[in-house]
Amino acid sequence: MHRPRRLLRPRAPRCGAFGEFTEANGLLTPSLKIRRQAVTTRYAAEIEALYGG
């Protein structure tokens, strides 16, 4: 049975319009889940421009 030599850590989500999502900047939890409230607060203007009129 073939086993991988090392397990890769999941990659953090990225979106070009919003920059990087990392634990260090508070946009991800340690398990790499998006902190929606932090993202909504930080990128409110960009979100409004995308979805607002």
VEXTILO-656330 format. One record per residue: x, y, z of N, C-alpha, C in turn; residue number from 1. Coordinates in Angstrom, 2 decimals, decimal comma, padded with zeros to 5 digits. Example, Ala and Ser with C-alpha at 12.3 -4.5 7.8 and 13.67 -1.06 7.14 Angstrom:
<<013,19; -005,69; 007,80>; <012,30; -004,50; 007,80>; <013,20; -003,30; 007,80>; 1>
<<012,85; -002,25; 007,08>; <013,67; -001,06; 007,14>; <012,90; 000,03; 007,87>; 2>
***
This chain:
<<000,85; -001,18; 000,00>; <000,00; 000,00; 000,00>; <000,89; 001,24; 000,00>; 1>
<<000,57; 002,18; -000,86>; <001,37; 003,40; -000,99>; <000,89; 004,46; 000,00>; 2>
<<001,82; 005,05; 000,73>; <001,50; 006,13; 001,66>; <002,24; 007,39; 001,25>; 3>
<<001,60; 008,55; 001,38>; <002,33; 009,78; 001,08>; <003,43; 010,01; 002,11>; 4>
<<004,53; 010,57; 001,68>; <005,65; 010,82; 002,60>; <005,31; 011,87; 003,64>; 5>
<<004,56; 012,86; 003,24>; <004,16; 013,90; 004,19>; <002,76; 014,37; 003,85>; 6>
<<002,06; 014,77; 004,84>; <000,72; 015,29; 004,61>; <000,81; 016,79; 004,42>; 7>
<<000,10; 017,29; 003,44>; <000,11; 018,71; 003,17>; <-000,96; 019,40; 004,00>; 8>
<<-000,61; 020,56; 004,51>; <-001,58; 021,35; 005,26>; <-002,55; 021,99; 004,27>; 9>
<<-003,83; 022,03; 004,60>; <-004,79; 022,67; 003,69>; <-004,40; 024,12; 003,44>; 10>
<<-004,64; 024,59; 002,24>; <-004,29; 025,96; 001,90>; <-005,41; 026,90; 002,31>; 11>
<<-005,04; 028,09; 002,70>; <-006,00; 029,11; 003,10>; <-006,70; 029,67; 001,86>; 12>
<<-007,99; 029,98; 001,98>; <-008,70; 030,57; 000,86>; <-008,11; 031,93; 000,51>; 13>
<<-008,10; 032,24; -000,77>; <-007,61; 033,54; -001,21>; <-008,57; 034,09; -002,26>; 14>
<<-008,70; 035,36; -002,25>; <-009,50; 036,03; -003,27>; <-008,73; 037,27; -003,68>; 15>
<<-008,45; 037,43; -004,95>; <-007,65; 038,54; -005,43>; <-008,20; 039,91; -005,02>; 16>
<<-009,49; 040,06; -004,99>; <-010,08; 041,35; -004,66>; <-009,94; 041,69; -003,18>; 17>
<<-009,79; 040,67; -002,34>; <-009,79; 040,90; -000,91>; <-008,45; 040,64; -000,23>; 18>
<<-007,46; 040,17; -000,93>; <-006,17; 039,90; -000,31>; <-006,14; 038,51; 000,30>; 19>
<<-005,14; 038,28; 001,15>; <-004,98; 036,96; 001,76>; <-005,79; 036,83; 003,04>; 20>
<<-006,29; 035,63; 003,24>; <-006,97; 035,27; 004,47>; <-006,01; 034,42; 005,27>; 21>
<<-005,59; 034,88; 006,44>; <-004,65; 034,13; 007,27>; <-005,11; 034,17; 008,72>; 22>
<<-004,54; 033,28; 009,52>; <-004,80; 033,32; 010,96>; <-004,23; 034,60; 011,56>; 23>
<<-003,07; 035,00; 011,07>; <-002,37; 036,16; 011,61>; <-003,18; 037,45; 011,46>; 24>
<<-003,90; 037,61; 010,35>; <-004,67; 038,83; 010,19>; <-006,10; 038,70; 010,73>; 25>
<<-006,41; 037,57; 011,35>; <-007,69; 037,41; 012,03>; <-008,86; 037,00; 011,15>; 26>
<<-008,59; 036,66; 009,89>; <-009,69; 036,30; 009,00>; <-009,96; 034,81; 008,96>; 27>
<<-009,07; 034,00; 009,54>; <-009,25; 032,55; 009,60>; <-009,10; 032,05; 011,03>; 28>
<<-009,82; 030,99; 011,34>; <-009,65; 030,29; 012,61>; <-008,46; 029,35; 012,49>; 29>
<<-007,98; 028,77; 013,60>; <-006,88; 027,82; 013,51>; <-007,18; 026,61; 012,63>; 30>
<<-008,45; 026,27; 012,46>; <-008,81; 025,15; 011,59>; <-009,12; 025,61; 010,16>; 31>
<<-008,70; 026,85; 009,84>; <-008,82; 027,45; 008,50>; <-010,25; 027,68; 008,04>; 32>
<<-011,12; 027,94; 008,98>; <-012,48; 028,34; 008,63>; <-012,52; 029,87; 008,58>; 33>
<<-013,32; 030,40; 007,67>; <-013,40; 031,84; 007,50>; <-014,20; 032,45; 008,65>; 34>
<<-013,65; 033,51; 009,24>; <-014,37; 034,27; 010,27>; <-015,23; 035,30; 009,54>; 35>
<<-016,47; 034,96; 009,31>; <-017,34; 035,76; 008,46>; <-017,55; 037,17; 008,99>; 36>
<<-017,71; 037,32; 010,29>; <-017,93; 038,64; 010,86>; <-016,71; 039,53; 010,64>; 37>
<<-015,51; 039,00; 010,81>; <-014,28; 039,77; 010,59>; <-014,14; 040,17; 009,12>; 38>
<<-014,46; 039,25; 008,21>; <-014,37; 039,55; 006,78>; <-015,40; 040,61; 006,40>; 39>
<<-016,61; 040,46; 006,89>; <-017,67; 041,42; 006,58>; <-017,32; 042,81; 007,10>; 40>
<<-016,77; 042,88; 008,29>; <-016,39; 044,17; 008,87>; <-015,24; 044,80; 008,10>; 41>
<<-014,21; 044,02; 007,82>; <-013,01; 044,57; 007,16>; <-013,28; 044,98; 005,71>; 42>
<<-014,11; 044,23; 004,99>; <-014,31; 044,47; 003,57>; <-015,72; 044,96; 003,26>; 43>
<<-016,32; 045,71; 004,17>; <-017,69; 046,20; 003,98>; <-017,84; 047,03; 002,71>; 44>
<<-016,89; 047,92; 002,45>; <-016,99; 048,79; 001,27>; <-016,91; 047,98; -000,02>; 45>
<<-015,99; 047,02; -000,07>; <-015,84; 046,19; -001,26>; <-017,07; 045,32; -001,51>; 46>
<<-017,64; 044,77; -000,42>; <-018,83; 043,95; -000,54>; <-020,01; 044,79; -001,02>; 47>
<<-020,13; 046,00; -000,48>; <-021,20; 046,90; -000,91>; <-021,05; 047,26; -002,39>; 48>
<<-019,82; 047,48; -002,84>; <-019,59; 047,81; -004,25>; <-019,96; 046,65; -005,16>; 49>
<<-019,70; 045,42; -004,71>; <-020,01; 044,25; -005,51>; <-021,51; 043,97; -005,57>; 50>
<<-022,20; 044,09; -004,43>; <-023,59; 043,67; -004,36>; <-024,57; 044,83; -004,24>; 51>
<<-024,09; 045,99; -003,85>; <-024,96; 047,15; -003,70>; <-025,25; 047,79; -005,04>; 52>
<<-026,08; 048,80; -005,02>; <-026,45; 049,41; -006,29>; <-025,71; 050,61; -006,58>; 53>
***
